[in-house]
């Protein structure tokens, strides 16, 4: 289902009334972080991340092709996707494009992504609209 990571999200500005606000999303993310004892940093984009291991290899850019092992969960800890896949970073959701370059090859990161950096306001391939997504990612290769 890594293909579901394709850029299909909307920003809060793209849709009328059906989107949660950035403030609502932030409150939900903070609640999740607190409830799960996560030490996370807020990125300027509005997503949160926790670098588990920085890695020591190459640093990816949006133009890189990467190979990663990942698990995607909702904030209720239900897994919706996972596996190992190679893909161009430019072809995935904005939260990954922002978050993956925060580590180097060999690194591990937890990304807590608001809907406007994920799949947006509408349901997408089994992911309900306005979903906050939590990804645990290990960056295996950078090309």
N, CA, C and O atoms as CSV, one atom per row, in Angstrom:
chain,resi,resn,atom,element,x,y,z
A,1,UNK,N,N,0.818,-1.193,0.000
A,1,UNK,CA,C,0.000,0.000,0.000
A,1,UNK,C,C,0.865,1.261,0.000
A,1,UNK,O,O,0.354,2.370,0.154
A,2,UNK,N,N,2.166,1.087,-0.172
A,2,UNK,CA,C,3.034,2.261,-0.209
A,2,UNK,C,C,2.568,3.235,-1.276
A,2,UNK,O,O,2.790,4.440,-1.153
A,3,UNK,N,N,1.935,2.739,-2.308
A,3,UNK,CA,C,1.433,3.638,-3.342
A,3,UNK,C,C,0.404,4.596,-2.783
A,3,UNK,O,O,0.192,5.676,-3.336
A,4,UNK,N,N,-0.238,4.211,-1.690
A,4,UNK,CA,C,-1.200,5.112,-1.058
A,4,UNK,C,C,-0.507,6.343,-0.501
A,4,UNK,O,O,-1.159,7.338,-0.187
A,5,UNK,N,N,0.795,6.279,-0.378
A,5,UNK,CA,C,1.540,7.444,0.094
A,5,UNK,C,C,1.681,8.501,-0.990
A,5,UNK,O,O,2.225,9.580,-0.753
A,6,UNK,N,N,1.188,8.184,-2.179
A,6,UNK,CA,C,1.260,9.157,-3.267
A,6,UNK,C,C,0.613,10.465,-2.851
A,6,UNK,O,O,-0.301,10.495,-2.027
A,7,UNK,N,N,1.100,11.530,-3.432
A,7,UNK,CA,C,0.583,12.850,-3.086
A,7,UNK,C,C,-0.874,12.980,-3.484
A,7,UNK,O,O,-1.193,13.124,-4.664
A,8,UNK,N,N,-1.752,12.928,-2.501
A,8,UNK,CA,C,-3.174,13.096,-2.766
A,8,UNK,C,C,-3.806,13.974,-1.718
A,8,UNK,O,O,-5.011,14.224,-1.757
A,9,UNK,N,N,-3.010,14.447,-0.783
A,9,UNK,CA,C,-3.550,15.237,0.315
A,9,UNK,C,C,-4.010,16.610,-0.128
A,9,UNK,O,O,-3.641,17.105,-1.192
A,10,UNK,N,N,-4.822,17.205,0.717
A,10,UNK,CA,C,-5.245,18.580,0.478
A,10,UNK,C,C,-4.790,19.412,1.669
A,10,UNK,O,O,-4.551,18.888,2.757
A,11,UNK,N,N,-4.680,20.660,1.453
A,11,UNK,CA,C,-4.405,21.527,2.591
A,11,UNK,C,C,-5.723,21.979,3.161
A,11,UNK,O,O,-6.767,21.810,2.531
A,12,UNK,N,N,-5.692,22.547,4.335
A,12,UNK,CA,C,-6.922,23.043,4.943
A,12,UNK,C,C,-7.573,24.107,4.079
A,12,UNK,O,O,-8.766,24.376,4.221
A,13,UNK,N,N,-6.806,24.715,3.186
A,13,UNK,CA,C,-7.336,25.766,2.337
A,13,UNK,C,C,-8.053,25.199,1.114
A,13,UNK,O,O,-8.850,25.898,0.488
A,14,UNK,N,N,-7.775,23.922,0.763
A,14,UNK,CA,C,-8.300,23.371,-0.473
A,14,UNK,C,C,-9.778,23.036,-0.438
A,14,UNK,O,O,-10.444,23.082,-1.472
A,15,UNK,N,N,-10.292,22.708,0.701
A,15,UNK,CA,C,-11.659,22.215,0.799
A,15,UNK,C,C,-12.486,23.115,1.700
A,15,UNK,O,O,-11.954,23.782,2.587
A,16,UNK,N,N,-13.767,23.126,1.469
A,16,UNK,CA,C,-14.676,23.837,2.354
A,16,UNK,C,C,-14.946,22.994,3.574
A,16,UNK,O,O,-14.343,21.927,3.693
A,17,UNK,N,N,-15.777,23.377,4.459
A,17,UNK,CA,C,-16.173,22.863,5.748
A,17,UNK,C,C,-15.765,21.475,6.191
A,17,UNK,O,O,-15.850,21.197,7.387
A,18,UNK,N,N,-15.319,20.567,5.302
A,18,UNK,CA,C,-15.035,19.211,5.723
A,18,UNK,C,C,-13.700,18.990,6.389
A,18,UNK,O,O,-13.454,17.907,6.920
A,19,UNK,N,N,-12.846,19.961,6.378
A,19,UNK,CA,C,-11.504,19.788,6.940
A,19,UNK,C,C,-11.445,20.234,8.395
A,19,UNK,O,O,-12.095,21.195,8.806
A,20,UNK,N,N,-10.651,19.506,9.149
A,20,UNK,CA,C,-10.346,19.968,10.494
A,20,UNK,C,C,-9.387,21.154,10.375
A,20,UNK,O,O,-8.731,21.329,9.348
A,21,UNK,N,N,-9.310,21.955,11.417
A,21,UNK,CA,C,-8.389,23.090,11.399
A,21,UNK,C,C,-7.010,22.640,11.887
A,21,UNK,O,O,-6.872,21.597,12.526
A,22,UNK,N,N,-6.013,23.435,11.577
A,22,UNK,CA,C,-4.660,23.146,12.052
A,22,UNK,C,C,-4.632,23.109,13.572
A,22,UNK,O,O,-3.923,22.288,14.154
A,23,UNK,N,N,-5.394,23.986,14.228
A,23,UNK,CA,C,-5.436,24.013,15.698
A,23,UNK,C,C,-6.058,22.730,16.249
A,23,UNK,O,O,-5.571,22.180,17.237
A,24,UNK,N,N,-7.125,22.254,15.619
A,24,UNK,CA,C,-7.751,20.995,16.059
A,24,UNK,C,C,-6.779,19.832,15.879
A,24,UNK,O,O,-6.631,18.992,16.767
A,25,UNK,N,N,-6.119,19.791,14.726
A,25,UNK,CA,C,-5.145,18.732,14.458
A,25,UNK,C,C,-4.013,18.767,15.469
A,25,UNK,O,O,-3.597,17.724,15.974
A,26,UNK,N,N,-3.510,19.967,15.770
A,26,UNK,CA,C,-2.405,20.097,16.714
A,26,UNK,C,C,-2.810,19.601,18.101
A,26,UNK,O,O,-2.032,18.914,18.762
A,27,UNK,N,N,-4.007,19.941,18.541
A,27,UNK,CA,C,-4.477,19.482,19.855
A,27,UNK,C,C,-4.556,17.958,19.894
A,27,UNK,O,O,-4.190,17.346,20.898
A,28,UNK,N,N,-5.027,17.346,18.820
A,28,UNK,CA,C,-5.110,15.878,18.760
A,28,UNK,C,C,-3.722,15.245,18.759
A,28,UNK,O,O,-3.494,14.227,19.412
A,29,UNK,N,N,-2.802,15.856,18.022
A,29,UNK,CA,C,-1.439,15.313,17.991
A,29,UNK,C,C,-0.780,15.439,19.356
A,29,UNK,O,O,-0.126,14.500,19.810
A,30,UNK,N,N,-0.939,16.579,20.017
A,30,UNK,CA,C,-0.365,16.756,21.348
A,30,UNK,C,C,-0.954,15.756,22.342
A,30,UNK,O,O,-0.235,15.225,23.188
A,31,UNK,N,N,-2.236,15.505,22.245
A,31,UNK,CA,C,-2.885,14.532,23.121
A,31,UNK,C,C,-2.306,13.136,22.884
A,31,UNK,O,O,-2.017,12.413,23.838
A,32,UNK,N,N,-2.136,12.759,21.628
A,32,UNK,CA,C,-1.563,11.456,21.284
A,32,UNK,C,C,-0.131,11.343,21.825
A,32,UNK,O,O,0.237,10.328,22.415
A,33,UNK,N,N,0.662,12.385,21.621
A,33,UNK,CA,C,2.051,12.395,22.083
A,33,UNK,C,C,2.118,12.234,23.593
A,33,UNK,O,O,2.914,11.447,24.106
A,34,UNK,N,N,1.289,12.975,24.298
A,34,UNK,CA,C,1.252,12.904,25.761
A,34,UNK,C,C,0.800,11.532,26.244
A,34,UNK,O,O,1.416,10.946,27.134
A,35,UNK,N,N,-0.270,11.028,25.660
A,35,UNK,CA,C,-0.838,9.738,26.089
A,35,UNK,C,C,0.112,8.576,25.840
A,35,UNK,O,O,0.045,7.560,26.532
A,36,UNK,N,N,1.000,8.718,24.854
A,36,UNK,CA,C,1.909,7.632,24.495
A,36,UNK,C,C,3.344,7.858,24.952
A,36,UNK,O,O,4.240,7.100,24.581
A,37,UNK,N,N,3.571,8.902,25.758
A,37,UNK,CA,C,4.901,9.148,26.310
A,37,UNK,C,C,5.968,9.383,25.258
A,37,UNK,O,O,7.112,8.963,25.428
A,38,UNK,N,N,5.604,10.049,24.175
A,38,UNK,CA,C,6.544,10.305,23.086
A,38,UNK,C,C,7.214,11.657,23.315
A,38,UNK,O,O,6.556,12.641,23.655
A,39,UNK,N,N,8.530,11.689,23.125
A,39,UNK,CA,C,9.268,12.945,23.186
A,39,UNK,C,C,9.412,13.428,21.750
A,39,UNK,O,O,10.300,12.982,21.023
A,40,UNK,N,N,8.539,14.338,21.347
A,40,UNK,CA,C,8.502,14.760,19.953
A,40,UNK,C,C,8.851,16.232,19.823
A,40,UNK,O,O,8.701,17.012,20.764
A,41,UNK,N,N,9.312,16.590,18.652
A,41,UNK,CA,C,9.638,17.960,18.289
A,41,UNK,C,C,8.623,18.417,17.248
A,41,UNK,O,O,8.279,17.664,16.336
A,42,UNK,N,N,8.144,19.657,17.388
A,42,UNK,CA,C,7.222,20.189,16.393
A,42,UNK,C,C,8.011,20.846,15.271
A,42,UNK,O,O,8.841,21.723,15.513
A,43,UNK,N,N,7.749,20.420,14.056
A,43,UNK,CA,C,8.369,20.992,12.868
A,43,UNK,C,C,7.596,22.252,12.470
A,43,UNK,O,O,6.414,22.376,12.790
A,44,UNK,N,N,8.239,23.171,11.787
A,44,UNK,CA,C,7.585,24.410,11.334
A,44,UNK,C,C,6.356,24.136,10.466
A,44,UNK,O,O,5.462,24.978,10.377
A,45,UNK,N,N,6.306,22.976,9.833
A,45,UNK,CA,C,5.176,22.601,8.980
A,45,UNK,C,C,3.919,22.268,9.779
A,45,UNK,O,O,2.812,22.267,9.240
A,46,UNK,N,N,4.103,21.984,11.079
A,46,UNK,CA,C,2.983,21.588,11.928
A,46,UNK,C,C,2.987,20.126,12.311
A,46,UNK,O,O,2.234,19.726,13.199
A,47,UNK,N,N,3.808,19.317,11.671
A,47,UNK,CA,C,3.891,17.909,12.073
A,47,UNK,C,C,4.871,17.766,13.235
A,47,UNK,O,O,5.669,18.661,13.514
A,48,UNK,N,N,4.789,16.625,13.899
A,48,UNK,CA,C,5.713,16.307,14.990
A,48,UNK,C,C,6.572,15.128,14.568
A,48,UNK,O,O,6.159,14.297,13.759
A,49,UNK,N,N,7.769,15.071,15.126
A,49,UNK,CA,C,8.658,13.963,14.822
A,49,UNK,C,C,9.522,13.640,16.034
A,49,UNK,O,O,9.761,14.482,16.899
A,50,UNK,N,N,9.981,12.399,16.067
A,50,UNK,CA,C,10.929,11.941,17.088
A,50,UNK,C,C,12.017,11.170,16.357
A,50,UNK,O,O,11.748,10.137,15.744
A,51,UNK,N,N,13.229,11.663,16.421
A,51,UNK,CA,C,14.351,10.942,15.820
A,51,UNK,C,C,14.783,9.870,16.817
A,51,UNK,O,O,15.229,10.169,17.924
A,52,UNK,N,N,14.639,8.624,16.396
A,52,UNK,CA,C,15.015,7.478,17.236
A,52,UNK,C,C,16.518,7.216,17.075
A,52,UNK,O,O,17.241,7.029,18.053
A,53,UNK,N,N,16.962,7.207,15.822
A,53,UNK,CA,C,18.387,7.095,15.482
A,53,UNK,C,C,18.624,8.033,14.308
A,53,UNK,O,O,17.868,8.014,13.336
A,54,UNK,N,N,19.655,8.846,14.387
A,54,UNK,CA,C,19.916,9.827,13.328
A,54,UNK,C,C,20.413,9.190,12.036
A,54,UNK,O,O,20.193,9.732,10.953
A,55,UNK,N,N,21.079,8.047,12.141
A,55,UNK,CA,C,21.709,7.428,10.982
A,55,UNK,C,C,23.028,8.110,10.679
A,55,UNK,O,O,23.304,9.195,11.190
A,56,UNK,N,N,23.842,7.478,9.851
A,56,UNK,CA,C,25.154,8.041,9.557
A,56,UNK,C,C,25.479,8.034,8.077
A,56,UNK,O,O,26.577,8.426,7.680
A,57,UNK,N,N,24.541,7.594,7.259
A,57,UNK,CA,C,24.779,7.531,5.818
A,57,UNK,C,C,24.333,8.799,5.121
A,57,UNK,O,O,24.309,9.882,5.705
A,58,UNK,N,N,23.981,8.636,3.861
A,58,UNK,CA,C,23.568,9.752,3.022
A,58,UNK,C,C,22.293,10.407,3.551
A,58,UNK,O,O,21.444,9.750,4.154
A,59,UNK,N,N,22.178,11.710,3.314
A,59,UNK,CA,C,20.983,12.465,3.696
A,59,UNK,C,C,20.082,12.594,2.471
A,59,UNK,O,O,20.524,13.098,1.439
A,60,UNK,N,N,18.824,12.148,2.562
A,60,UNK,CA,C,17.937,12.247,1.410
A,60,UNK,C,C,17.438,13.677,1.180
A,60,UNK,O,O,17.396,14.497,2.098
A,61,UNK,N,N,17.068,13.943,-0.050
A,61,UNK,CA,C,16.383,15.177,-0.420
A,61,UNK,C,C,15.075,14.765,-1.098
A,61,UNK,O,O,14.847,13.582,-1.351
A,62,UNK,N,N,14.236,15.729,-1.384
A,62,UNK,CA,C,12.963,15.414,-2.039
A,62,UNK,C,C,13.198,14.751,-3.396
A,62,UNK,O,O,12.332,14.017,-3.873
A,63,UNK,N,N,14.335,14.989,-4.018
A,63,UNK,CA,C,14.618,14.369,-5.316
A,63,UNK,C,C,15.256,12.983,-5.195
A,63,UNK,O,O,15.558,12.356,-6.211
A,64,UNK,N,N,15.465,12.497,-3.971
A,64,UNK,CA,C,16.066,11.179,-3.763
A,64,UNK,C,C,15.043,10.060,-3.950
A,64,UNK,O,O,13.839,10.251,-3.777
A,65,UNK,N,N,15.561,8.896,-4.305
A,65,UNK,CA,C,14.786,7.661,-4.226
A,65,UNK,C,C,15.267,6.974,-2.963
A,65,UNK,O,O,16.471,6.835,-2.746
A,66,UNK,N,N,14.327,6.542,-2.128
A,66,UNK,CA,C,14.685,5.940,-0.855
A,66,UNK,C,C,14.070,4.557,-0.728
A,66,UNK,O,O,13.071,4.236,-1.373
A,67,UNK,N,N,14.689,3.751,0.116
A,67,UNK,CA,C,14.146,2.450,0.497
A,67,UNK,C,C,13.941,2.513,2.000
A,67,UNK,O,O,14.851,2.877,2.744
A,68,UNK,N,N,12.746,2.160,2.441
A,68,UNK,CA,C,12.436,2.261,3.863
A,68,UNK,C,C,11.560,1.100,4.306
A,68,UNK,O,O,10.771,0.551,3.536
A,69,UNK,N,N,11.726,0.749,5.567
A,69,UNK,CA,C,10.803,-0.147,6.241
A,69,UNK,C,C,9.948,0.747,7.122
A,69,UNK,O,O,10.475,1.610,7.825
A,70,UNK,N,N,8.637,0.554,7.093
A,70,UNK,CA,C,7.756,1.466,7.817
A,70,UNK,C,C,6.509,0.756,8.313
A,70,UNK,O,O,6.116,-0.298,7.811
A,71,UNK,N,N,5.905,1.369,9.314
A,71,UNK,CA,C,4.584,0.983,9.796
A,71,UNK,C,C,3.771,2.257,9.911
A,71,UNK,O,O,4.223,3.238,10.501
A,72,UNK,N,N,2.575,2.243,9.349
A,72,UNK,CA,C,1.674,3.377,9.441
A,72,UNK,C,C,0.496,3.035,10.328
A,72,UNK,O,O,-0.157,2.008,10.141
A,73,UNK,N,N,0.225,3.900,11.297
A,73,UNK,CA,C,-0.874,3.676,12.242
A,73,UNK,C,C,-1.715,4.937,12.359
A,73,UNK,O,O,-1.266,6.043,12.057
A,74,UNK,N,N,-2.943,4.738,12.805
A,74,UNK,CA,C,-3.785,5.854,13.206
A,74,UNK,C,C,-3.487,6.143,14.673
A,74,UNK,O,O,-2.772,5.374,15.315
A,75,UNK,N,N,-4.016,7.224,15.210
A,75,UNK,CA,C,-3.747,7.576,16.607
A,75,UNK,C,C,-4.427,6.635,17.599
A,75,UNK,O,O,-4.155,6.711,18.797
A,76,UNK,N,N,-5.307,5.750,17.124
A,76,UNK,CA,C,-5.865,4.715,18.009
A,76,UNK,C,C,-4.991,3.472,17.995
A,76,UNK,O,O,-5.377,2.424,18.511
A,77,UNK,N,N,-3.801,3.597,17.395
A,77,UNK,CA,C,-2.786,2.547,17.277
A,77,UNK,C,C,-3.176,1.389,16.371
A,77,UNK,O,O,-2.546,0.332,16.423
A,78,UNK,N,N,-4.199,1.562,15.544
A,78,UNK,CA,C,-4.559,0.570,14.530
A,78,UNK,C,C,-3.627,0.745,13.335
A,78,UNK,O,O,-3.507,1.843,12.793
A,79,UNK,N,N,-2.967,-0.341,12.925
A,79,UNK,CA,C,-2.066,-0.303,11.782
A,79,UNK,C,C,-2.872,-0.312,10.490
A,79,UNK,O,O,-3.782,-1.125,10.329
A,80,UNK,N,N,-2.538,0.593,9.565
A,80,UNK,CA,C,-3.204,0.600,8.271
A,80,UNK,C,C,-2.273,0.238,7.127
A,80,UNK,O,O,-2.741,-0.042,6.024
A,81,UNK,N,N,-0.963,0.236,7.363
A,81,UNK,CA,C,-0.021,-0.068,6.292
A,81,UNK,C,C,1.339,-0.381,6.893
A,81,UNK,O,O,1.617,-0.040,8.043
A,82,UNK,N,N,2.173,-1.027,6.110
A,82,UNK,CA,C,3.521,-1.309,6.559
A,82,UNK,C,C,4.245,-2.182,5.563
A,82,UNK,O,O,3.633,-2.788,4.684
A,83,UNK,N,N,5.558,-2.239,5.710
A,83,UNK,CA,C,6.363,-3.066,4.835
A,83,UNK,C,C,7.679,-2.409,4.526
A,83,UNK,O,O,8.116,-1.490,5.219
A,84,UNK,N,N,8.313,-2.900,3.463
A,84,UNK,CA,C,9.558,-2.336,2.965
A,84,UNK,C,C,9.327,-1.985,1.511
A,84,UNK,O,O,8.803,-2.797,0.749
A,85,UNK,N,N,9.709,-0.793,1.126
A,85,UNK,CA,C,9.482,-0.352,-0.245
A,85,UNK,C,C,10.519,0.682,-0.655
A,85,UNK,O,O,11.087,1.382,0.184
A,86,UNK,N,N,10.753,0.767,-1.959
A,86,UNK,CA,C,11.594,1.813,-2.552
A,86,UNK,C,C,10.683,2.734,-3.340
A,86,UNK,O,O,9.756,2.279,-4.011
A,87,UNK,N,N,10.950,4.035,-3.256
A,87,UNK,CA,C,10.091,5.000,-3.936
A,87,UNK,C,C,10.794,6.351,-4.035
A,87,UNK,O,O,11.657,6.671,-3.218
A,88,UNK,N,N,10.418,7.142,-5.042
A,88,UNK,CA,C,10.926,8.508,-5.098
A,88,UNK,C,C,10.251,9.332,-4.003
A,88,UNK,O,O,9.026,9.319,-3.882
A,89,UNK,N,N,11.029,10.032,-3.221
A,89,UNK,CA,C,10.478,10.817,-2.118
A,89,UNK,C,C,9.523,11.895,-2.645
A,89,UNK,O,O,8.600,12.307,-1.942
A,90,UNK,N,N,9.743,12.343,-3.864
A,90,UNK,CA,C,8.872,13.367,-4.454
A,90,UNK,C,C,7.462,12.850,-4.734
A,90,UNK,O,O,6.558,13.643,-4.999
A,91,UNK,N,N,7.261,11.535,-4.678
A,91,UNK,CA,C,5.969,10.954,-5.018
A,91,UNK,C,C,5.127,10.537,-3.838
A,91,UNK,O,O,4.128,9.839,-4.013
A,92,UNK,N,N,5.503,10.946,-2.633
A,92,UNK,CA,C,4.747,10.542,-1.452
A,92,UNK,C,C,4.161,11.758,-0.744
A,92,UNK,O,O,4.391,12.896,-1.151
A,93,UNK,N,N,3.414,11.512,0.301
A,93,UNK,CA,C,2.747,12.597,1.020
A,93,UNK,C,C,3.757,13.618,1.556
A,93,UNK,O,O,4.918,13.300,1.814
A,94,UNK,N,N,3.284,14.828,1.709
A,94,UNK,CA,C,4.149,15.930,2.151
A,94,UNK,C,C,4.817,15.642,3.496
A,94,UNK,O,O,5.967,16.031,3.703
A,95,UNK,N,N,4.123,14.974,4.405
A,95,UNK,CA,C,4.711,14.649,5.706
A,95,UNK,C,C,5.977,13.815,5.591
A,95,UNK,O,O,6.916,13.996,6.365
A,96,UNK,N,N,6.005,12.898,4.624
A,96,UNK,CA,C,7.215,12.107,4.387
A,96,UNK,C,C,8.278,12.960,3.707
A,96,UNK,O,O,9.457,12.850,4.043
A,97,UNK,N,N,7.891,13.798,2.768
A,97,UNK,CA,C,8.857,14.648,2.075
A,97,UNK,C,C,9.570,15.571,3.061
A,97,UNK,O,O,10.748,15.880,2.883
A,98,UNK,N,N,8.866,16.004,4.088
A,98,UNK,CA,C,9.444,16.872,5.115
A,98,UNK,C,C,10.220,16.057,6.149
A,98,UNK,O,O,11.320,16.441,6.547
A,99,UNK,N,N,9.655,14.949,6.577
A,99,UNK,CA,C,10.206,14.184,7.696
A,99,UNK,C,C,11.386,13.290,7.387
A,99,UNK,O,O,12.328,13.220,8.177
A,100,UNK,N,N,11.359,12.608,6.259
A,100,UNK,CA,C,12.434,11.661,5.955
A,100,UNK,C,C,13.794,12.357,5.836
A,100,UNK,O,O,14.787,11.791,6.294
A,101,UNK,N,N,13.893,13.558,5.244
A,101,UNK,CA,C,15.206,14.226,5.192
A,101,UNK,C,C,15.743,14.686,6.555
A,101,UNK,O,O,16.849,15.224,6.622
A,102,UNK,N,N,14.994,14.489,7.624
A,102,UNK,CA,C,15.485,14.845,8.961
A,102,UNK,C,C,16.452,13.794,9.514
A,102,UNK,O,O,17.115,14.019,10.527
A,103,UNK,N,N,16.522,12.640,8.833
A,103,UNK,CA,C,17.463,11.588,9.246
A,103,UNK,C,C,18.343,11.208,8.056
A,103,UNK,O,O,18.061,11.561,6.911
A,104,UNK,N,N,19.399,10.488,8.357
A,104,UNK,CA,C,20.301,9.973,7.336
A,104,UNK,C,C,20.023,8.496,7.115
A,104,UNK,O,O,19.299,7.864,7.883
A,105,UNK,N,N,20.608,7.956,6.055
A,105,UNK,CA,C,20.501,6.524,5.795
A,105,UNK,C,C,20.910,5.765,7.048
A,105,UNK,O,O,21.912,6.090,7.685
A,106,UNK,N,N,20.125,4.750,7.395
A,106,UNK,CA,C,20.381,3.978,8.612
A,106,UNK,C,C,19.621,4.517,9.810
A,106,UNK,O,O,19.624,3.895,10.873
A,107,UNK,N,N,18.972,5.657,9.657
A,107,UNK,CA,C,18.244,6.283,10.758
A,107,UNK,C,C,16.828,5.760,10.919
A,107,UNK,O,O,16.286,5.086,10.043
A,108,UNK,N,N,16.248,6.089,12.062
A,108,UNK,CA,C,14.865,5.718,12.377
A,108,UNK,C,C,14.156,6.950,12.919
A,108,UNK,O,O,14.723,7.715,13.699
A,109,UNK,N,N,12.901,7.132,12.493
A,109,UNK,CA,C,12.140,8.304,12.900
A,109,UNK,C,C,10.671,7.948,13.081
A,109,UNK,O,O,10.142,7.072,12.397
A,110,UNK,N,N,10.033,8.628,13.996
A,110,UNK,CA,C,8.585,8.551,14.155
A,110,UNK,C,C,8.030,9.872,13.640
A,110,UNK,O,O,8.465,10.942,14.064
A,111,UNK,N,N,7.067,9.793,12.725
A,111,UNK,CA,C,6.425,10.972,12.159
A,111,UNK,C,C,4.962,10.997,12.595
A,111,UNK,O,O,4.257,9.996,12.466
A,112,UNK,N,N,4.516,12.118,13.102
A,112,UNK,CA,C,3.112,12.300,13.483
A,112,UNK,C,C,2.594,13.407,12.582
A,112,UNK,O,O,2.902,14.583,12.772
A,113,UNK,N,N,1.800,13.005,11.599
A,113,UNK,CA,C,1.487,13.852,10.460
A,113,UNK,C,C,0.026,14.299,10.486
A,113,UNK,O,O,-0.882,13.468,10.530
A,114,UNK,N,N,-0.197,15.616,10.460
A,114,UNK,CA,C,-1.576,16.115,10.418
A,114,UNK,C,C,-2.195,15.855,9.044
A,114,UNK,O,O,-1.472,15.640,8.072
A,115,UNK,N,N,-3.509,15.873,8.957
A,115,UNK,CA,C,-4.176,15.584,7.680
A,115,UNK,C,C,-3.707,16.448,6.514
A,115,UNK,O,O,-3.596,15.957,5.390
A,116,UNK,N,N,-3.434,17.718,6.763
A,116,UNK,CA,C,-3.060,18.589,5.653
A,116,UNK,C,C,-1.679,18.281,5.086
A,116,UNK,O,O,-1.316,18.820,4.041
A,117,UNK,N,N,-0.899,17.423,5.751
A,117,UNK,CA,C,0.372,16.944,5.207
A,117,UNK,C,C,0.300,15.457,4.866
A,117,UNK,O,O,1.295,14.839,4.490
A,118,UNK,N,N,-0.912,14.898,5.010
A,118,UNK,CA,C,-1.142,13.483,4.714
A,118,UNK,C,C,-2.112,13.337,3.565
A,118,UNK,O,O,-1.818,13.730,2.436
A,119,UNK,N,N,-3.272,12.770,3.855
A,119,UNK,CA,C,-4.260,12.501,2.814
A,119,UNK,C,C,-5.417,13.479,2.817
A,119,UNK,O,O,-6.361,13.312,2.045
A,120,UNK,N,N,-5.369,14.502,3.667
A,120,UNK,CA,C,-6.345,15.570,3.599
A,120,UNK,C,C,-7.688,15.274,4.228
A,120,UNK,O,O,-7.803,14.491,5.171
A,121,UNK,N,N,-8.686,15.913,3.688
A,121,UNK,CA,C,-10.023,15.959,4.275
A,121,UNK,C,C,-10.896,14.777,3.888
A,121,UNK,O,O,-11.842,14.446,4.603
A,122,UNK,N,N,-10.596,14.151,2.789
A,122,UNK,CA,C,-11.465,13.114,2.243
A,122,UNK,C,C,-10.883,11.719,2.473
A,122,UNK,O,O,-9.669,11.546,2.581
A,123,UNK,N,N,-11.774,10.733,2.545
A,123,UNK,CA,C,-11.345,9.341,2.661
A,123,UNK,C,C,-10.471,8.987,1.459
A,123,UNK,O,O,-10.723,9.432,0.339
A,124,UNK,N,N,-9.435,8.173,1.712
A,124,UNK,CA,C,-8.547,7.755,0.635
A,124,UNK,C,C,-8.097,6.327,0.885
A,124,UNK,O,O,-7.344,6.069,1.824
A,125,UNK,N,N,-8.546,5.405,0.062
A,125,UNK,CA,C,-8.119,4.000,0.119
A,125,UNK,C,C,-8.123,3.439,1.531
A,125,UNK,O,O,-7.125,2.878,1.982
A,126,UNK,N,N,-9.232,3.586,2.223
A,126,UNK,CA,C,-9.365,3.032,3.561
A,126,UNK,C,C,-8.855,3.927,4.680
A,126,UNK,O,O,-8.975,3.579,5.855
A,127,UNK,N,N,-8.292,5.064,4.333
A,127,UNK,CA,C,-7.833,6.015,5.344
A,127,UNK,C,C,-8.902,7.095,5.452
A,127,UNK,O,O,-9.137,7.830,4.493
A,128,UNK,N,N,-9.551,7.200,6.607
A,128,UNK,CA,C,-10.608,8.203,6.752
A,128,UNK,C,C,-10.074,9.626,6.589
A,128,UNK,O,O,-8.944,9.924,6.977
A,129,UNK,N,N,-10.896,10.495,6.014
A,129,UNK,CA,C,-10.535,11.894,5.892
A,129,UNK,C,C,-10.214,12.487,7.251
A,129,UNK,O,O,-10.758,12.051,8.266
A,130,UNK,N,N,-9.346,13.465,7.277
A,130,UNK,CA,C,-8.925,14.167,8.496
A,130,UNK,C,C,-8.143,13.282,9.465
A,130,UNK,O,O,-8.102,13.559,10.664
A,131,UNK,N,N,-7.530,12.231,8.956
A,131,UNK,CA,C,-6.757,11.322,9.821
A,131,UNK,C,C,-5.378,11.863,10.120
A,131,UNK,O,O,-4.662,12.313,9.226
A,132,UNK,N,N,-5.014,11.813,11.392
A,132,UNK,CA,C,-3.633,12.044,11.805
A,132,UNK,C,C,-2.930,10.705,11.642
A,132,UNK,O,O,-3.432,9.677,12.098
A,133,UNK,N,N,-1.789,10.714,11.005
A,133,UNK,CA,C,-1.063,9.485,10.700
A,133,UNK,C,C,0.225,9.420,11.509
A,133,UNK,O,O,0.915,10.423,11.690
A,134,UNK,N,N,0.534,8.224,11.988
A,134,UNK,CA,C,1.752,8.002,12.762
A,134,UNK,C,C,2.574,6.942,12.025
A,134,UNK,O,O,2.125,5.812,11.836
A,135,UNK,N,N,3.762,7.320,11.620
A,135,UNK,CA,C,4.641,6.400,10.902
A,135,UNK,C,C,5.921,6.182,11.686
A,135,UNK,O,O,6.540,7.129,12.173
A,136,UNK,N,N,6.308,4.919,11.800
A,136,UNK,CA,C,7.630,4.550,12.296
A,136,UNK,C,C,8.406,4.123,11.056
A,136,UNK,O,O,8.010,3.186,10.362
A,137,UNK,N,N,9.505,4.807,10.783
A,137,UNK,CA,C,10.236,4.603,9.541
A,137,UNK,C,C,11.703,4.342,9.834
A,137,UNK,O,O,12.324,5.032,10.644
A,138,UNK,N,N,12.251,3.326,9.156
A,138,UNK,CA,C,13.690,3.091,9.147
A,138,UNK,C,C,14.175,3.318,7.732
A,138,UNK,O,O,13.715,2.655,6.803
A,139,UNK,N,N,15.090,4.239,7.559
A,139,UNK,CA,C,15.600,4.593,6.238
A,139,UNK,C,C,16.756,3.663,5.886
A,139,UNK,O,O,17.844,3.771,6.451
A,140,UNK,N,N,16.514,2.751,4.949
A,140,UNK,CA,C,17.489,1.724,4.608
A,140,UNK,C,C,18.479,2.164,3.534
A,140,UNK,O,O,19.668,1.857,3.629
A,141,UNK,N,N,18.004,2.879,2.515
A,141,UNK,CA,C,18.876,3.291,1.413
A,141,UNK,C,C,18.456,4.671,0.916
A,141,UNK,O,O,17.287,5.052,0.980
A,142,UNK,N,N,19.449,5.407,0.419
A,142,UNK,CA,C,19.214,6.710,-0.211
A,142,UNK,C,C,19.958,6.703,-1.543
A,142,UNK,O,O,21.149,6.396,-1.597
A,143,UNK,N,N,19.250,7.043,-2.609
A,143,UNK,CA,C,19.886,7.117,-3.928
A,143,UNK,C,C,19.638,8.467,-4.535
A,143,UNK,O,O,20.089,8.736,-5.648
